Amino acid sequence: MDTLISKARSGSLTEEIIEVARAEGVDPNILKNRIADGRVIIIRNLRRYGTVKLLGVGEGLRTKVNVNVGTSTTVVNIDMEVEKCRIAVKYGSDSIMDLSIGGDLSSIRRLLIKAVIGLK
C-alpha cells in the first residue's frame, strides 16, 4: 500500500502535499521532506477525500482546533450533537471527531457528517 510517507520518501509531490502546502503557506518540497522525516502528517479519510479539507499537523504548521462530540451510554441526544457540530463549524474548528459510544453509531455518524457537510 502506498502511503503519503512512502511517496514523500521516494520524492513524490502528491496532490495532498501540494494542497496542504498551499493552505499552510509553506514550500511543498519542505512539507514533503517533513512528511518523509515523520515530522508532519496529513490527516485524511480516504472514504471522504474530496468532501473534507485536508489538514497538515506538525512542525512549522499552524495550530489546529479539534472539537470532540459524541453520545454516551447514558445520554443519546442527536440534536445536541448536531448543534455542537454546527457551533464548531461556525467558529472555525479545523476538525470534528465523533467519540460516540451510545446509540446507533452508524446512524449517528451519518447524521453528524451530513450536518457538517451541509453547512459548507
CORTA-V912814 format. One record per residue. N is the residue number from 0. RES is the residue in one letter. PSI is psi as a letter, one per 40 degrees, with the letter a starting at -180 (* if undefined). NEAR is the number of other C-alpha atoms within 12 Angstrom. Layout:
{{N,RES,PSI,NEAR} {N,RES,PSI,NEAR}}
//
This chain:
{{0,M,h,6} {1,D,h,11} {2,T,i,20} {3,L,d,32} {4,I,d,28} {5,S,d,20} {6,K,d,21} {7,A,d,31} {8,R,d,21} {9,S,e,17} {10,G,e,21} {11,S,h,23} {12,L,h,26} {13,T,i,25} {14,E,d,19} {15,E,d,32} {16,I,d,39} {17,I,d,26} {18,E,d,23} {19,V,d,33} {20,A,d,32} {21,R,d,20} {22,A,d,19} {23,E,e,25} {24,G,f,18} {25,V,i,22} {26,D,h,20} {27,P,d,26} {28,N,d,22} {29,I,d,26} {30,L,d,40} {31,K,d,36} {32,N,d,29} {33,R,d,29} {34,I,d,37} {35,A,d,25} {36,D,e,21} {37,G,e,20} {38,R,e,20} {39,V,i,27} {40,I,i,30} {41,I,h,35} {42,I,h,26} {43,R,i,22} {44,N,h,15} {45,L,d,15} {46,R,d,8} {47,R,e,15} {48,Y,h,15} {49,G,e,14} {50,T,e,17} {51,V,i,22} {52,K,i,23} {53,L,i,28} {54,L,h,32} {55,G,h,38} {56,V,h,28} {57,G,a,21} {58,E,h,21} {59,G,e,20} {60,L,i,25} {61,R,i,18} {62,T,h,15} {63,K,i,18} {64,V,h,18} {65,N,h,20} {66,V,h,23} {67,N,h,21} {68,V,i,30} {69,G,i,32} {70,T,i,28} {71,S,a,19} {72,T,e,14} {73,T,d,11} {74,V,h,15} {75,V,g,21} {76,N,g,23} {77,I,d,27} {78,D,d,18} {79,M,d,19} {80,E,d,31} {81,V,d,31} {82,E,d,20} {83,K,d,26} {84,C,d,35} {85,R,d,27} {86,I,d,20} {87,A,d,25} {88,V,d,25} {89,K,d,15} {90,Y,e,14} {91,G,f,18} {92,S,i,22} {93,D,d,25} {94,S,i,30} {95,I,h,31} {96,M,h,22} {97,D,h,29} {98,L,f,20} {99,S,h,25} {100,I,e,19} {101,G,i,20} {102,G,a,19} {103,D,g,18} {104,L,d,20} {105,S,d,15} {106,S,d,17} {107,I,d,28} {108,R,d,28} {109,R,d,18} {110,L,d,24} {111,L,d,35} {112,I,d,27} {113,K,d,19} {114,A,d,25} {115,V,d,30} {116,I,d,22} {117,G,e,16} {118,L,e,19} {119,K,*,14}}
//
